Amino acid sequence: MSTFIHEDWLLQNKSAQILYHDYAKKMPIHDFHNHLTPAEIASNRQFNNMTEIWLGGDHYKWRAMRWLGIEERFITGDASDEDKFMMWAKCVPYTVGNPLYHWTHLELARYFGIHELLSEDTARGIWEKCNEKLQDPSMSTNGILKQFDVRVACTTDAPTDSLEHHQQIAKNPDIDTVVVPSFRPDRALDVVHATFKDYVQELSGSTKSGQTITTYTQFIEALGERVGYFHEQGGRVSDHGFETLPYVPANEQEVSFIFSRALNGETLSQEEIHKHQSFTMLHLAGFYHQYGWVMQLHIGAIRNNNERMFKLLGRDTGYDSILDYDLARSLNAFLNQLEQFNQLPKTIIYTLNPTQYEMIASAIGNFQAAGIRGKVQMGSGWWFHDQKDGMIRQLTALSSIGLMSTFVGMLTDSRSFLSFTRHEYFRRILCNLMGTWIEEGELPSDFTFIGGIIEDICYNNAKQYFDIRGLSV
Ligand SMILES: O=C[C@H](O)[C@@H](O)[C@@H](O)[C@H](O)C(=O)O
């Protein structure tokens, strides 16, 4: 009997199989956005068991378990690692149709050589086999990066981070992967949050002078200094998470006043919040442009919706979802404002709302520029759309309205070292889509040509676009 994850899995025709096996499969990985922990890479962490590496931090699995009515103690609570794994195994058969079912079995197959389907019945054997394999040097963090030929990994880091772990990684001759930080200044834009004042203090502490920030000008200077520091440490990417991307024009004087009111803990109007955010984003984008960075905008998540659970577990624990809102005007206005002053950096826009794919694909066509292929990009299917249907929708919108040949492709966006197979998943779906176009006569059956485009989307485009120092290929 053939296994579920077989050689031609998801490749439904001959052309798709050729594209995947002869072109996509061999390409290295350029993982330009993830949430891996630099400290774990620096210490070359070896995981004790499957729960540690697979279930800890994975809010996708947690949501599915809650959906099945599992008690929280088996999800994020105090149950033993073994009991948590057994409970997850029991849930897996009921995830059919959800990407979790695919991801789970693809990860078991590629990392552990396990082709049995995970369920209550097979759980014990799989737990033991995987835990044993996890002790192998090939399964340490560095072992995994090597196995999957991960040439670049961009972690997600606070502007105030010392980046000491990145420095250790860079000095370690055993780590071939170029691991660089991404600058994620969400808290700098969150003037309404009760901790904004503490954040500004933290930011002051991270600058060379350590001088207390009291004015907006000092605040922007401090952020600029930290962008410079990240750059020195190899950073070439920033990342922002927005509910919506407001764009409300403002001037320095107004925003300075709003900033000092925020520092005093005064209540700000929605308009003031948006003005501060818009103006600060223009400054930040200017820095990214100056350093030749890529600005990533993740837009459209409504977060921490379950207050009771937020109080218990905090953020990123599986209580975020898709926001509906208007984006076209503010997105165009924001990009336009940067473009007017020649300050628009290379930009990737991800949306959590797939009804916006066509709109975004059309908007980015307004801001492409000489000398850079696909300067403004639409990011791959993000989060709830990091699955077959989501990827096909994103690729279809991008290819119909823009140029898919310039697309920088896939990233894991994951907190787990077992997620590198997401690239394989994406590649199979991409090859199946283009292979089907060949079979249906919509593309020529010229494999060198179409295969070359596949190789570009899998790796070459990202390598060229991000231009991360030290890349050896
Ligand atoms: O795929 C889902 C992601 O990891 C999600 O948790 C992140 O994208 C995170 O919310 C972020 O804002 O960076």
The ligand as an SDF file (V2000), in Angstrom:
LIG
                    3D

 13 12  0  0  0  0  0  0  0  0999 V2000
    1.3840   31.8380   11.5570 O   0  0  0  0  0  0  0  0  0  0  0  0
    1.0390   32.4860   12.5200 C   0  0  0  0  0  0  0  0  0  0  0  0
    2.0060   33.3000   13.1120 C   0  0  0  0  0  0  0  0  0  0  0  0
    3.1010   32.7090   13.6760 O   0  0  0  0  0  0  0  0  0  0  0  0
    1.4810   34.3740   13.9700 C   0  0  0  0  0  0  0  0  0  0  0  0
    1.4320   33.9500   15.2700 O   0  0  0  0  0  0  0  0  0  0  0  0
    2.3990   35.4980   13.7740 C   0  0  0  0  0  0  0  0  0  0  0  0
    2.3210   35.9470   12.4640 O   0  0  0  0  0  0  0  0  0  0  0  0
    2.2910   36.5460   14.8050 C   0  0  0  0  0  0  0  0  0  0  0  0
    1.0360   36.7850   15.1800 O   0  0  0  0  0  0  0  0  0  0  0  0
    2.8980   37.8190   14.3450 C   0  0  0  0  0  0  0  0  0  0  0  0
    2.1890   38.7810   14.3970 O   0  0  0  0  0  0  0  0  0  0  0  0
    4.0580   37.8580   13.9410 O   0  0  0  0  0  0  0  0  0  0  0  0
  1  2  2  0
  2  3  1  0
  3  4  1  0
  3  5  1  0
  5  6  1  0
  5  7  1  0
  7  8  1  0
  7  9  1  0
  9 10  1  0
  9 11  1  0
 11 12  2  0
 11 13  1  0
M  END
$$$$
